[in-house]
Amino acid sequence: MAGKMKNWFVLLALFIGMLLAGCVGDGSSFGESETLRETDGATVVGQSIQNTAGTTAPLVEVIHFHGTHQCYSCITMGQYAEETIRTYFSKEVEEGKLSFAHINGELPENQVKVAKYGVTGSSLFIGVYSGEGFRKEENVMVWYKIGNKEEYMKYLKGVLEKKLQEV
């Protein structure tokens, strides 16, 4: 019981710290611009291809959405995600099966992606294109693993391997 209480307090402290640092939204959304043009983020790993869903996109798309001003946790989460993909999935990136991007959700030119994913704050989303269409999910577990780079990368590697098997 004491261990569960300690974990709860750690999570509460992490949330409060993120709230104070501006990582957790104030209820407003990134997507408040009227100008909607789709663009890639400033840093993109991988290129788009014609996939089995008949759309031009990677089969698995990993996106680190962030704001203009990022806290340490937000920056670390994005860096670890990019490093995981560069380390373990270079072949899939070259083949067009996987891509990664850092996207500033506050910029007007990124509002189409923000709306597509339903983003409201700093986050890591994984989009999967298959014959059944497009589905997306926010991976919140990565936030709990940013204190241990090796654990983070091992976890995300496992998640992405499963997603790649789905397509």
N, C-alpha and C positions, 0 to 999 in steps of 0.2 A: 504494500500500500504506500509506503514512504517513497518508493521509487517512482510510482505513478504520479504522486503529488509533485515530486521534484521535476519530472518531465513536463508536467502541466505548467509549473512556474517558469521553466526554461522557455517553453513555447510562448507563454504570455509575455515574458521579458523580451523575446525576439520580436514579437508583434508590436509591442510598445516602442521598441527601438526603431523598427522599420517605419512606424507611423510618425515618430518624431523626425526621422531622417527624410521623410517624404516619399517612401517607397510604396506606401499603401494609399490608394486614392481617397479623395474626400467625398466620394459618391458621384463625382463628375466623371465623364468618360473622355478618353483621348479624342474620340470621334465627334468633335463639335464643329468642324469646318464644313462649309457648303461646297467648297471646291473638292471634287473627288477625282483624282487621277491616280492610277496604280503605278507604283514604282518599287524597285528593289531598295533594300536598306543600304547604308553606307558601306557595309562590309558584307559581301556575299560569297559563300563557298558553294560552288556547284552551279550548273547551268540548267535551264529548262529544256525539256524534251517532249515529244509527243508521247503521251502515255496511254495505258489501256483504257482509261476513262474517256479518251478522245479529246483531252484538253492538253494545252501546252503547259506543262508543269512537271516538276520532279514527282516521283511517286510518293516520296516521304519528304515533307518540308518542315524543317525545324526553325522556329523563329524566336529570337530573344527580343521581345518588345520592351522598350524602355522609354523614359522621359528624357528631356533635355538635361536635367540635373539628376545624376544618379548617385545613390549612396554606395558604400563599399560592398554591401551584400548584392545589390543589383549588378554592379560591375563584375563582381566575382562570379555570379551565376552565369552571366553571358560568356565570360572568358573560359570558364570550365566547360561549358557546352560546346563552344567552338573548338577547344582543344580536344575534347572527346571525339568530335567528328573528324578533325584533321588526323588524329592518332589512329583511330580504329576503322574509319570508313572512307579512306581516300579512294579506294577502288569504286565504291558505290557512288561517290561524288563524281568521279571521272566518267562513269557509265550513265550519269544523269538520273540515277535512282534516288539520290538523296541530295538535299541542299540545306544550307544554313545561312541565316541572315540576322544581323542586328538591325532592328528597325525602330527609329524614333517615332513613337506613336503620337507625339505632339505636333509633328510637321504636317501641314496640309497635304503635301504630295503622297503621304502614306495612309490617308484616311480610307481608301478602298480596302487595303489589307486589314486595317484596324476594324472596319465594319464586318469584313468577311469572317474574322476570327472572334468578334465580340469582345475585344480587348478593353479593359477598363484601367489597367495600370501595368506596372512592370511585371513581366511574366515570361514563361517559356511555354510556347505552344508547339504542338506537333500536328501537322495536317497530313492526312493520308488520302491519296487519290487511288481509287480502284474501280473495277467494273461496276461496283455498286454506287459509285459517286464519290463525293468528298465528305470526309468527316474530320473533325478537329477535336483536340482535347488540350486543356491546360494541364501541365505537369507541375503540381504544387509540391511534390515530394523533394524536388531538387533544392528547395529552400532549406529543408532540414538537413541537407548534406553538404552545404557550402563550407562548413567548418573542417571537412576532411576531403581534400581533393581526390585522393585515390578512391574513396568510397563513392563520391559523387560520380566520377568517371565510370566506375564499374557499374553503378546503378543505371546511369543513362545509356551506357553501352547495351545493357540487357534490354532496356525498354525499346531502343531503336532496332535491335536485332529482331525482336518480336514484330515490330511494325513493318519491317522490311519483308518478313515472311508472309504478312497479310496481303501483300500486293503481288 
